[in-house]
Amino acid sequence: MNSSSCIGISTMKPCCRIIISYRSFSHFGVSLSRSNNNSVIHTNLSKSHPKSVYNHEFHCCNNRSWSQDTGHKCIVNLDRRGFNVCDWNWGHARGFSSGFLVDKGSSSRGVLVIPKVASDIRNHSTSVEGHVNTKGFESIYIQGGLNVKPLVIEKIETESDVAKEGKEETSSNRVEINGSEVNTNFFKGLNESTTPKVVEREVSKIEKEAWQLLRGTIVNYCGNPVGTVAANDPADRQPLNYDQVFIRDFVPSALAFLLNGEMEIVKNFLLHTLQLQSWEKTVDCYSPGQGLMPASFKVKTVPLDGSDGGFEEVLDPDFGESAIGRVAPVDSGLWWIILLRAYGKITGDYALQERVDVQTGIRLGLNLCLSDGFDMFPTLLVTDGSCMIDRRMGIHGHPLEIQALFYSALRCAREMLIVNDETKNLVAAINNRLSALSFHIREYYWVDMRKINEIYRYNTEEYSTDAVNKFNIYPDQIPSWLVDWIPEEGGYLIGNLQPAHMDFRFFTLGNLWAIVSSLGTSKQNEGILNLIEARWDDLMGHMPLKICYPALEYEEWRIITGSDPKNTPWSYHNGGSWPTLLWQFTLACIKMGKPELAQKAIALAETRLSMDQWPEYYDTRSGRFIGKQSRLFQTWTISGFLTSKMLLENPDKASLLFLEEDYELLEICVCALSKTGRKKCSRFAARSQILV
């Protein structure tokens, strides 16, 4: 047997890899080449310089053997073709395309091998370095080779082993639900500390249906689950991009699987999207930042090069170059960080967060968000259509949804980053941005009856550092509907804030996530739920929840949306009702101690969702009609409902997902670092309001 370090895989027909246009992998010190022989793959991994490489060949073996010379172990199932795994030092797999070649007549499944980086990377020689004196942290790179532990495959299961284990697990730990399985073992022990034994409730018929539908949307890549399609309507002959895996859409699906004890699909999703992050993206000869996450990806089957009748699976991502309006998905990278933290919290598998490639991916995403620009505000400046509202709806500037996700992602990243000499400046920058962002949103985005009355009496054209009307807001901007709509007790965070412009529309996702992430104060968070309860008929109606309120109508609709035929008044993003927002509403209600509100909303949705075939959204002011262009069997409608039910039944699990107030952030102020008297901070004057 060959004694060299190797992973050997025999010739096979489907082969799986990621193929995307890119110029080079020099920033990771990796180059890829391909042999003419399909059974051998050459991988060049640089230790210190792209020109200095080490060659590793992938061979195959057909029996069990042990090399006395090297101590390398090769464990092979005799029922399958050879698979040799040997001990070597290799870095993270960001730059690898995983090719698996299978015999035409083999029943074996292609398995994507992702190198496992040791969780105790603090003790390894892993130099992930950022320049200390660089403000934007734009020079994050891998300095040297990574001396980390390899993936060791202890066993390759036979088909009979898989069937046997699956049968035993199903009979002992899982409940059969119309062809779907719910892992009951995952929830054992949650209430062991209490004296009375909690009797598990019977799963309702609609939940059984929802689980069956959700499992039907799973997308496999190389034989492994990697996500769920956006919609799975069998009657839809033009799926457009609804047959792709969207990052934002997969979040409620991921939480449903995690709460049900199913980790594999979420872990695979996180790692595969991480691999896609590092590739170059180009639109009209211009490339955006390297840390950008795709909006979605699709698994495609393409002919295998140089093979007669062979094929391979490839991941085809969309970074916005194919999207309507060609807008980059700003929220994708933020949701990815939030989901990464949720995975660790629910499963306890923190080793994934500590992998070198994952740590680097977090930094690349933060680098994109924290880069210096011309903006005077701590909020993220984005264009229209860069989040869930992905069409022209007048949210360009500093929309609340992006700011709430940005704040949450910063806090999640700070929690997961390994602090050392290379990252301490980055962590300090995160703390400063969090402090400034929380103050800015709490002070300038919040409106209630008192604040609206204050705006109503604003003086304009103030030129002073002591100006009260800092953004030169004209009182006539206060819309007539708001005067009677705002309750005496309660308030909300406005949708957008720019010079001489306040968008007074109520955007549900931004307000709910402000509660979940503690972007608002405890009093403000309570006020948001009070407003939702007081205006239940407007925001819930016949189907929860309105994506925004009120809708743009008449001349305002024509000017702001460009007469968008899909965003007509009270439809789609323009005041439509979206059931997927249920899980975020449930999470916010649990955090604020009002689970009965969530239960009321879930019960309202439960009466119609199954009967209406799980629509994407509902139309009309009260959400009475199924959306005129709504896809049926929408995945995040299904998973949002399931996640809401599971969160409500497991508040301890729900508490792992939200963030509590960080009082230390309130004491951090960048202005205190200034040695000149030019800067005058308004934080201390407003401290009495912010600390409520």
C-alpha positions as MATLAB code, in Angstrom:
seq = 'MNSSSCIGISTMKPCCRIIISYRSFSHFGVSLSRSNNNSVIHTNLSKSHPKSVYNHEFHCCNNRSWSQDTGHKCIVNLDRRGFNVCDWNWGHARGFSSGFLVDKGSSSRGVLVIPKVASDIRNHSTSVEGHVNTKGFESIYIQGGLNVKPLVIEKIETESDVAKEGKEETSSNRVEINGSEVNTNFFKGLNESTTPKVVEREVSKIEKEAWQLLRGTIVNYCGNPVGTVAANDPADRQPLNYDQVFIRDFVPSALAFLLNGEMEIVKNFLLHTLQLQSWEKTVDCYSPGQGLMPASFKVKTVPLDGSDGGFEEVLDPDFGESAIGRVAPVDSGLWWIILLRAYGKITGDYALQERVDVQTGIRLGLNLCLSDGFDMFPTLLVTDGSCMIDRRMGIHGHPLEIQALFYSALRCAREMLIVNDETKNLVAAINNRLSALSFHIREYYWVDMRKINEIYRYNTEEYSTDAVNKFNIYPDQIPSWLVDWIPEEGGYLIGNLQPAHMDFRFFTLGNLWAIVSSLGTSKQNEGILNLIEARWDDLMGHMPLKICYPALEYEEWRIITGSDPKNTPWSYHNGGSWPTLLWQFTLACIKMGKPELAQKAIALAETRLSMDQWPEYYDTRSGRFIGKQSRLFQTWTISGFLTSKMLLENPDKASLLFLEEDYELLEICVCALSKTGRKKCSRFAARSQILV';
ca = [
       0.000    0.000    0.000;
       1.191    3.507   -0.699;
       2.482    5.005    2.530;
       1.972    8.649    1.600;
      -0.563   10.876    3.332;
      -3.782   10.470    1.487;
      -7.521   10.257    1.199;
      -8.344    7.810   -1.555;
     -11.644    7.576   -3.335;
     -12.273    5.201   -6.203;
     -13.878    6.069   -9.496;
     -17.536    6.890   -9.211;
     -20.232    8.523  -11.264;
     -21.843   11.242   -9.379;
     -19.170   13.602   -8.140;
     -19.836   16.574   -5.926;
     -18.030   19.853   -5.806;
     -18.520   23.575   -5.733;
     -17.802   25.277   -9.048;
     -17.884   29.066   -9.204;
     -15.960   31.503  -11.360;
     -12.970   32.875   -9.512;
      -9.588   34.265  -10.347;
      -7.422   32.787   -7.648;
      -7.221   31.380   -4.156;
      -3.968   33.120   -3.389;
      -5.429   34.872   -0.378;
      -5.764   31.488    1.299;
      -2.584   30.038   -0.141;
      -4.453   27.292   -1.984;
      -4.438   26.321   -5.626;
      -6.488   23.638   -7.269;
      -5.559   21.317  -10.102;
      -7.149   18.294  -11.617;
      -5.648   15.108  -12.949;
      -6.717   13.512  -16.176;
      -7.365   10.361  -14.209;
     -10.658   10.729  -12.380;
      -9.543    8.451   -9.585;
      -6.724   10.801   -8.530;
      -7.147   14.361   -7.315;
      -4.134   16.581   -6.656;
      -4.396   19.249   -3.975;
      -1.778   21.908   -3.425;
      -1.876   23.546   -0.013;
       0.591   26.293    0.663;
       2.396   26.442    3.965;
       3.753   29.939    3.753;
       3.668   31.222    0.175;
       1.463   30.494   -2.847;
       4.494   29.426   -4.882;
       5.697   26.947   -2.302;
       3.285   24.058   -2.192;
       2.953   20.566   -0.841;
       1.358   17.973   -3.051;
      -1.073   15.404   -1.680;
      -2.589   12.748   -3.894;
      -5.900   11.027   -3.362;
      -5.576    7.272   -3.971;
      -7.873    4.323   -3.496;
      -7.492    1.036   -1.726;
      -9.726   -2.019   -1.710;
      -8.937   -3.665    1.601;
      -8.212   -2.981    5.253;
      -4.565   -2.261    5.936;
      -2.216   -0.578    8.337;
       1.065    0.961    7.230;
       3.842    0.032    9.647;
       6.101    2.688    8.151;
       3.859    5.664    8.648;
       1.229    4.490   11.100;
      -1.426    5.633    8.658;
      -4.772    3.969    8.997;
      -6.995    2.850    6.141;
     -10.408    1.521    7.133;
     -12.475    0.335    4.232;
     -15.848   -1.305    4.017;
     -15.395   -4.368    1.812;
     -18.925   -3.941    0.509;
     -17.901   -0.668   -1.104;
     -15.063    0.671   -3.169;
     -11.890    1.856   -1.477;
     -11.806    4.858    0.828;
      -8.431    5.598    2.398;
      -7.974    8.169    5.123;
      -4.502    8.923    6.387;
      -3.113   11.275    8.981;
      -1.874   14.595    7.643;
      -1.798   18.237    8.629;
      -4.061   20.267    6.428;
      -5.825   23.591    6.818;
      -9.453   24.532    6.539;
     -11.339   23.534    3.422;
     -12.476   26.902    2.196;
     -10.716   26.502   -1.104;
     -11.376   22.825   -1.717;
     -13.792   21.516   -4.283;
     -14.843   18.145   -3.024;
     -14.889   15.693   -5.875;
     -16.289   12.230   -5.354;
     -16.222    9.740   -8.177;
     -18.441    6.682   -7.849;
     -18.768    3.488   -9.892;
     -21.684    3.569  -12.279;
     -23.277    0.524  -10.767;
     -22.462    1.288   -7.168;
     -25.226    1.911   -4.658;
     -22.906    3.969   -2.489;
     -23.788    7.556   -1.726;
     -21.319   10.383   -2.338;
     -20.309   11.851    1.011;
     -18.824   15.323    1.195;
     -15.666   15.274    3.282;
     -15.097   18.524    5.130;
     -11.887   18.606    7.137;
     -12.517   18.874   10.832;
     -10.458   21.600   12.405;
      -9.694   20.938   16.045;
     -11.835   22.850   18.492;
      -8.931   23.752   20.742;
      -7.382   26.031   18.150;
      -6.037   28.302   20.852;
      -3.334   25.650   21.444;
      -2.434   25.209   17.784;
      -0.125   27.180   15.553;
      -2.866   29.013   13.688;
      -1.879   32.505   12.805;
      -4.968   34.327   11.616;
      -3.653   37.832   11.574;
      -5.133   41.275   11.074;
      -3.050   44.445   10.885;
      -3.139   46.152   14.254;
      -3.004   49.675   12.874;
      -5.688   49.196   10.242;
      -9.015   50.697   11.191;
     -11.159   48.716    8.810;
      -9.526   45.377    9.552;
      -9.289   44.918    5.805;
      -6.126   42.846    5.948;
      -7.339   39.610    7.464;
      -5.390   36.715    6.054;
      -3.913   33.351    6.822;
      -0.232   33.860    7.431;
       1.054   30.320    7.510;
       0.028   26.739    7.187;
      -2.400   25.478    9.754;
      -1.060   22.788   12.029;
      -4.412   21.322   12.908;
      -5.852   17.891   13.460;
      -7.187   15.959   10.483;
     -10.545   14.385    9.904;
     -10.344   10.791   11.112;
     -12.971    8.386    9.808;
     -13.398    5.612   12.322;
     -15.996    3.693   10.379;
     -17.735    3.616    7.047;
     -21.203    2.263    7.512;
     -22.724   -0.340    5.280;
     -26.230    0.060    3.969;
     -27.369   -2.643    6.399;
     -25.773   -0.775    9.327;
     -27.549    2.418    8.385;
     -30.864    0.634    8.034;
     -30.392   -1.213   11.318;
     -29.421    1.884   13.293;
     -32.184    3.934   11.702;
     -34.722    1.268   12.646;
     -33.521    1.133   16.240;
     -33.505    4.914   16.577;
     -36.948    5.254   15.061;
     -38.429    2.659   17.358;
     -36.853    4.022   20.536;
     -36.404    7.767   20.200;
     -38.588    9.010   17.378;
     -42.286    9.431   16.735;
     -43.639    8.579   13.285;
     -45.677   11.438   11.869;
     -47.192   10.694    8.460;
     -43.890    9.570    7.040;
     -41.941   12.187    9.009;
     -40.066   11.677   12.245;
     -39.896   13.861   15.333;
     -37.027   13.159   17.720;
     -38.542   12.994   21.198;
     -35.256   11.994   22.825;
     -33.921   15.513   22.297;
     -36.423   16.964   24.746;
     -35.893   14.376   27.478;
     -34.597   15.732   30.734;
     -35.852   19.291   30.244;
     -38.213   18.989   33.192;
     -36.429   16.388   35.302;
     -35.771   18.935   38.041;
     -39.482   19.378   38.717;
     -41.380   16.917   40.875;
     -44.494   16.425   38.720;
     -43.711   14.547   35.537;
     -44.735   16.434   32.429;
     -46.818   14.384   30.040;
     -45.901   14.964   26.403;
     -48.813   16.373   24.462;
     -50.076   14.716   21.351;
     -48.799   16.281   18.146;
     -51.664   17.903   16.261;
     -52.675   16.933   12.753;
     -51.508   20.227   11.291;
     -48.074   19.826   12.894;
     -47.755   16.336   11.426;
     -48.601   17.741    8.026;
     -46.139   20.604    8.483;
     -43.271   18.251    9.365;
     -43.990   16.067    6.371;
     -44.034   19.094    4.064;
     -40.863   20.526    5.602;
     -38.954   17.291    5.076;
     -40.138   17.282    1.490;
     -38.297   20.562    0.852;
     -34.854   19.284    1.929;
     -32.090   19.721   -0.641;
     -29.254   17.171   -0.747;
     -25.741   17.749   -1.994;
     -23.383   14.801   -2.272;
     -25.943   12.711   -0.422;
     -26.073   15.082    2.562;
     -28.839   17.580    3.460;
     -27.698   21.183    3.004;
     -30.882   23.250    3.220;
     -34.501   23.639    2.166;
     -35.933   25.179   -0.995;
     -37.927   28.398   -0.676;
     -41.152   26.776   -1.879;
     -42.223   23.323   -3.001;
     -45.488   23.784   -4.832;
     -45.977   20.783   -7.172;
     -48.377   22.813   -9.313;
     -45.894   25.634   -9.888;
     -44.540   25.342  -13.441;
     -42.365   28.461  -13.190;
     -40.543   28.292   -9.838;
     -38.180   31.151  -10.790;
     -35.728   31.195   -7.871;
     -38.106   29.579   -5.377;
     -36.362   26.263   -5.997;
     -33.176   27.629   -4.407;
     -31.927   27.573   -0.815;
     -32.101   31.115    0.599;
     -30.059   31.982    3.675;
     -32.740   34.156    5.264;
     -35.507   31.679    4.389;
     -33.622   28.740    5.874;
     -33.264   30.300    9.346;
     -36.713   29.217   10.657;
     -36.213   25.795    9.050;
     -32.838   25.501   10.765;
     -34.357   26.384   14.131;
     -37.134   23.837   13.653;
     -34.577   21.110   12.931;
     -32.345   22.161   15.831;
     -35.237   22.242   18.284;
     -36.122   18.763   17.064;
     -32.592   17.520   17.716;
     -31.501   17.350   14.077;
     -28.101   18.999   13.763;
     -26.617   17.657   10.530;
     -28.556   19.727    8.016;
     -27.826   22.980    9.866;
     -24.122   22.245   10.245;
     -23.834   21.328    6.570;
     -25.657   24.503    5.595;
     -23.360   26.708    7.686;
     -20.209   25.129    6.273;
     -21.277   25.123    2.640;
     -22.411   28.742    2.658;
     -19.138   29.584    4.394;
     -17.258   28.026    1.486;
     -19.261   30.136   -0.945;
     -18.372   33.317    0.955;
     -14.724   33.306   -0.113;
     -15.262   33.173   -3.874;
     -15.000   36.225   -6.068;
     -18.257   37.785   -7.218;
     -18.382   40.000  -10.294;
     -21.160   42.103  -11.782;
     -20.259   44.180  -14.846;
     -16.534   43.884  -14.131;
     -16.935   45.020  -10.509;
     -16.405   42.771   -7.499;
     -18.001   43.471   -4.091;
     -16.317   42.693   -0.781;
     -14.951   39.236   -0.137;
     -17.032   38.670    2.993;
     -20.356   38.865    1.163;
     -22.647   35.879    1.677;
     -24.891   34.732   -1.182;
     -28.602   35.385   -1.105;
     -29.215   31.800   -2.198;
     -27.701   28.787   -3.877;
     -28.900   25.889   -5.988;
     -27.611   22.351   -6.436;
     -27.152   21.628  -10.125;
     -26.179   18.461  -11.978;
     -23.764   19.038  -14.845;
     -21.829   16.681  -17.159;
     -18.510   15.506  -15.769;
     -15.503   16.756  -17.726;
     -13.748   14.049  -19.705;
     -16.243   11.346  -18.757;
     -18.624    9.512  -21.031;
     -22.072    9.831  -19.496;
     -20.759   10.931  -16.090;
     -22.197   13.810  -14.110;
     -21.429   15.842  -11.019;
     -23.307   18.029   -8.550;
     -22.249   21.658   -8.220;
     -23.360   24.523   -5.995;
     -24.472   27.549   -7.994;
     -24.806   30.605   -5.720;
     -26.496   33.953   -6.367;
     -24.783   36.942   -4.774;
     -27.285   39.348   -6.259;
     -26.021   39.231   -9.841;
     -29.186   37.373  -10.871;
     -31.581   38.996   -8.412;
     -34.290   41.468   -9.394;
     -32.565   44.840   -9.390;
     -29.104   43.231   -8.961;
     -28.981   44.090   -5.256;
     -26.459   42.484   -2.906;
     -28.096   40.641    0.031;
     -26.839   42.613    3.033;
     -28.890   40.591    5.511;
     -27.550   37.168    4.425;
     -24.223   37.511    6.227;
     -25.962   38.877    9.326;
     -28.426   35.968    9.451;
     -25.536   33.516    8.980;
     -23.756   34.826   12.083;
     -26.990   34.777   14.097;
     -27.721   31.190   13.032;
     -24.146   30.109   13.836;
     -24.599   31.277   17.427;
     -28.027   29.615   17.652;
     -26.499   26.327   16.474;
     -23.920   26.410   19.255;
     -26.408   27.445   21.932;
     -28.968   24.754   21.145;
     -26.628   21.853   20.364;
     -23.714   22.679   22.664;
     -21.357   22.088   19.724;
     -19.121   25.128   20.144;
     -16.274   23.428   18.275;
     -17.853   24.543   15.008;
     -17.556   28.201   16.017;
     -13.910   27.731   16.952;
     -12.802   26.287   13.620;
     -10.230   28.463   11.913;
     -12.238   28.744    8.696;
     -15.382   29.709   10.609;
     -13.500   32.308   12.667;
     -12.071   33.755    9.466;
     -15.525   33.796    7.870;
     -16.905   35.784   10.795;
     -14.094   38.292   10.438;
     -14.589   38.690    6.702;
     -18.265   39.424    7.256;
     -17.506   41.942    9.994;
     -14.833   43.550    7.830;
     -17.500   44.278    5.238;
     -19.802   45.861    7.834;
     -17.212   47.798    9.841;
     -15.247   49.283    6.959;
     -14.823   53.055    7.054;
     -16.975   55.242    4.836;
     -18.412   58.718    4.489;
     -21.370   58.126    6.787;
     -21.643   60.148    9.996;
     -23.958   57.631   11.641;
     -23.220   54.221   13.224;
     -26.069   52.652   11.249;
     -25.432   50.636    8.081;
     -26.127   52.492    4.849;
     -27.779   50.204    2.288;
     -29.741   50.427   -0.915;
     -33.357   49.469   -1.513;
     -34.112   45.738   -1.694;
     -31.150   44.529    0.363;
     -33.092   42.487    2.919;
     -36.389   40.595    3.258;
     -38.066   43.487    1.436;
     -36.087   42.817   -1.730;
     -37.956   45.162   -4.053;
     -38.200   48.937   -4.285;
     -40.158   50.049   -1.234;
     -38.424   53.254   -0.175;
     -36.259   51.653    2.512;
     -32.892   52.772    1.113;
     -30.713   54.538    3.645;
     -30.693   53.175    7.169;
     -33.680   50.785    7.414;
     -34.530   49.464   10.860;
     -34.508   45.805    9.798;
     -30.854   45.983    8.745;
     -29.852   47.887   11.890;
     -31.535   45.364   14.201;
     -29.889   42.419   12.411;
     -26.564   44.289   12.341;
     -26.693   44.906   16.089;
     -27.642   41.282   16.766;
     -24.890   39.944   14.477;
     -22.268   42.160   16.147;
     -23.230   40.869   19.580;
     -23.290   37.263   18.385;
     -19.908   37.654   16.683;
     -18.354   39.241   19.760;
     -19.571   36.274   21.772;
     -18.086   33.735   19.346;
     -14.791   35.386   18.388;
     -11.670   33.974   20.004;
      -9.930   36.937   21.628;
      -6.187   37.098   21.145;
      -3.586   39.606   20.019;
      -4.839   39.420   16.452;
      -8.520   39.994   17.286;
      -8.463   42.352   20.276;
      -8.637   45.463   18.057;
     -11.547   43.969   16.153;
     -13.405   43.233   19.380;
     -12.769   46.808   20.545;
     -14.198   48.123   17.265;
     -17.273   45.910   17.720;
     -17.828   47.261   21.239;
     -17.556   50.854   20.064;
     -19.966   50.267   17.198;
     -22.470   48.449   19.426;
     -22.432   51.285   21.928;
     -22.926   53.981   19.315;
     -25.548   51.985   17.410;
     -27.695   51.205   20.445;
     -27.679   54.850   21.520;
     -28.507   56.076   18.024;
     -31.491   53.755   17.555;
     -32.884   54.243   21.054;
     -32.580   58.015   20.937;
     -33.530   58.870   17.354;
     -35.681   55.998   16.031;
     -38.052   55.682   18.968;
     -41.454   57.380   18.747;
     -44.359   57.441   21.178;
     -47.006   60.043   21.928;
     -44.541   62.250   23.809;
     -41.892   62.065   21.082;
     -44.366   62.792   18.272;
     -45.608   65.832   20.138;
     -41.985   66.945   20.522;
     -41.389   66.565   16.763;
     -44.603   68.467   16.112;
     -43.069   71.482   17.888;
     -39.600   71.209   16.312;
     -37.758   74.298   15.150;
     -35.972   73.816   11.843;
     -32.730   75.042   10.251;
     -30.815   74.789   13.531;
     -27.067   75.215   13.067;
     -25.452   74.239   16.347;
     -23.912   71.320   18.161;
     -26.689   71.838   20.718;
     -29.487   71.506   18.167;
     -32.573   69.643   19.311;
     -33.741   68.873   15.777;
     -30.434   67.284   14.750;
     -31.719   65.797   11.471;
     -33.697   68.898   10.451;
     -37.008   67.041   10.436;
     -39.948   69.152    9.276;
     -43.031   68.786   11.509;
     -45.298   68.534    8.468;
     -43.754   65.114    7.792;
     -45.864   63.627   10.591;
     -48.520   61.646    8.654;
     -52.174   62.171    9.490;
     -52.774   58.455   10.125;
     -50.179   58.392   12.902;
     -51.883   60.993   15.082;
     -54.795   58.713   15.880;
     -52.921   55.398   15.476;
     -50.236   55.752   18.135;
     -51.608   54.528   21.506;
     -51.259   56.426   24.766;
     -49.242   53.556   26.236;
     -46.713   52.191   23.818;
     -44.589   53.135   20.851;
     -42.268   51.712   18.225;
     -39.033   52.225   16.312;
     -39.567   54.042   13.011;
     -38.584   52.405    9.740;
     -35.821   54.757    8.613;
     -34.002   57.952    9.506;
     -32.043   60.243    7.214;
     -31.449   64.002    7.004;
     -34.833   65.730    6.738;
     -36.609   62.381    6.493;
     -38.303   60.082    8.989;
     -40.124   57.011    7.685;
     -42.941   56.627   10.215;
     -44.132   53.262    8.872;
     -44.158   50.386   11.368;
     -41.866   47.609   10.105;
     -42.596   44.423   12.012;
     -39.355   42.468   11.562;
     -37.127   45.354   12.665;
     -39.195   46.030   15.783;
     -39.446   42.366   16.746;
     -35.724   41.775   16.313;
     -34.965   44.927   18.298;
     -36.761   43.200   21.183;
     -35.001   39.869   20.640;
     -31.531   41.441   20.469;
     -32.139   44.081   23.184;
     -31.463   46.876   20.724;
     -34.295   48.739   22.407;
     -34.483   49.462   26.117;
     -36.678   47.263   28.275;
     -39.265   50.044   28.415;
     -39.196   50.467   24.645;
     -39.471   46.717   24.093;
     -42.488   46.609   26.352;
     -43.946   49.576   24.492;
     -43.625   47.792   21.136;
     -45.642   44.811   22.359;
     -48.177   47.182   23.934;
     -48.634   48.845   20.551;
     -49.052   45.494   18.777;
     -51.660   44.469   21.327;
     -53.473   47.805   21.078;
     -53.480   47.697   17.269;
     -54.097   43.960   16.982;
     -56.727   44.271   14.249;
     -54.394   46.356   12.082;
     -51.246   44.256   12.504;
     -52.784   40.796   12.875;
     -56.233   40.928   11.288;
     -57.261   37.566    9.888;
     -53.643   36.390    9.441;
     -50.537   37.520   11.339;
     -48.368   39.519   10.750;
     -48.250   42.680    8.660;
     -44.782   43.125    7.216;
     -45.289   46.879    7.485;
     -48.085   49.292    8.318;
     -49.662   51.177    6.663;
     -49.400   50.423    2.942;
     -48.242   52.966    0.386;
     -51.226   54.087   -1.675;
     -52.144   56.333   -4.593;
     -49.491   58.848   -5.631;
     -47.150   57.777   -2.840;
     -47.231   54.184   -4.149;
     -46.527   55.320   -7.714;
     -43.567   57.495   -6.730;
     -41.889   55.275   -4.127;
     -42.412   51.808   -5.690;
     -42.334   52.926   -9.311;
     -45.870   51.555   -9.747;
     -44.695   48.037   -8.848;
     -47.524   45.651   -9.870;
     -46.470   43.119   -7.215;
     -46.291   45.640   -4.372;
     -49.751   47.101   -4.833;
     -51.380   48.480   -1.650;
     -51.879   45.835    1.053;
     -50.059   43.163   -0.946;
     -46.651   41.467   -0.760;
     -44.099   43.827    0.846;
     -46.505   46.764    0.764;
     -48.634   45.920    3.769;
     -49.042   42.197    3.075;
     -49.423   39.675    5.919;
     -46.540   37.194    6.310;
     -47.094   34.111    8.521;
     -43.344   33.441    8.701;
     -42.992   36.389   11.084;
     -44.805   34.287   13.701;
     -41.607   32.701   15.044;
     -39.945   36.070   15.632;
     -43.089   37.398   17.290;
     -43.178   34.303   19.496;
     -39.544   34.771   20.496;
     -40.157   38.431   21.373;
     -43.269   37.590   23.417;
     -41.451   34.880   25.377;
     -38.621   37.267   26.169;
     -41.001   39.954   27.415;
     -43.054   37.510   29.477;
     -46.159   37.645   27.283;
     -46.437   34.173   25.749;
     -50.228   34.464   25.682;
     -49.930   37.002   22.837;
     -47.903   34.530   20.806;
     -50.367   31.750   21.561;
     -53.212   33.956   20.368;
     -51.424   34.717   17.090;
     -50.467   31.076   16.486;
     -54.037   29.928   17.104;
     -55.251   32.523   14.606;
     -52.840   31.304   11.929;
     -53.489   27.636   12.674;
     -57.102   27.934   11.590;
     -56.166   28.800    8.002;
     -52.611   27.847    7.044;
     -53.225   24.191    6.253;
     -56.548   24.852    4.583;
     -54.964   27.560    2.399;
     -51.975   25.304    1.523;
     -49.347   27.311    3.425;
     -49.183   30.515    1.338;
     -46.189   32.812    1.263;
     -48.249   35.907    2.140;
     -51.814   37.245    2.349;
     -53.399   40.338    0.783;
     -55.914   43.025    1.802;
     -55.879   45.318    4.816;
     -56.962   42.534    7.184;
     -55.041   39.682    5.504;
     -58.196   37.954    4.344;
     -57.165   36.837    0.850;
     -54.292   34.599   -0.204;
     -51.706   36.768   -1.975;
     -52.434   37.227   -5.657;
     -48.913   36.092   -6.594;
     -48.245   34.102   -3.435;
     -46.437   30.791   -3.781;
     -48.177   27.905   -2.023;
     -46.372   25.450    0.248;
     -43.900   28.188    1.130;
     -41.175   26.643    3.278;
     -40.626   29.437    5.764;
     -44.370   29.686    6.319;
     -44.307   26.003    7.283;
     -41.132   26.159    9.355;
     -42.100   29.471   10.960;
     -45.284   27.868   12.267;
     -43.442   24.795   13.567;
     -40.712   26.868   15.194;
     -43.312   29.070   16.882;
     -45.062   26.044   18.374;
     -41.796   24.499   19.587;
     -40.513   27.758   21.092;
     -43.749   28.242   22.979;
     -43.566   24.713   24.375;
     -39.864   25.016   25.262;
     -39.258   28.503   26.690;
     -35.907   27.339   28.074;
     -34.746   26.669   24.528;
     -36.187   29.987   23.388;
     -34.155   31.822   26.029;
     -30.982   30.574   24.339;
     -31.825   32.516   21.199;
     -32.411   36.045   22.461;
     -29.909   38.493   23.925;
     -30.265   40.304   27.226;
     -29.282   43.905   27.862;
     -25.522   44.489   28.018;
     -25.135   47.314   30.509;
     -21.414   47.629   29.901;
     -22.137   48.901   26.395;
     -23.934   51.895   27.864;
     -20.714   53.012   29.557;
     -18.628   52.870   26.367;
     -18.403   56.098   24.404;
     -16.012   56.824   21.551;
     -16.251   60.559   22.282;
     -14.397   59.975   25.543;
     -11.342   58.992   23.513;
     -11.133   62.423   21.888;
      -8.494   64.784   23.265;
     -10.002   67.852   21.625;
     -12.980   69.900   22.741;
     -14.561   69.864   19.310;
     -16.732   66.801   19.961;
     -19.669   67.186   22.269;
     -21.470   64.005   23.152;
     -25.236   64.030   23.564;
     -25.314   60.673   25.301;
     -25.088   61.949   28.835;
     -27.885   64.458   28.356;
     -30.132   61.618   27.229;
     -28.887   59.084   29.787;
     -32.100   59.282   31.815;
     -34.083   58.167   28.770;
     -31.694   55.470   27.599;
     -31.322   53.662   30.909;
     -35.021   52.999   31.420;
];
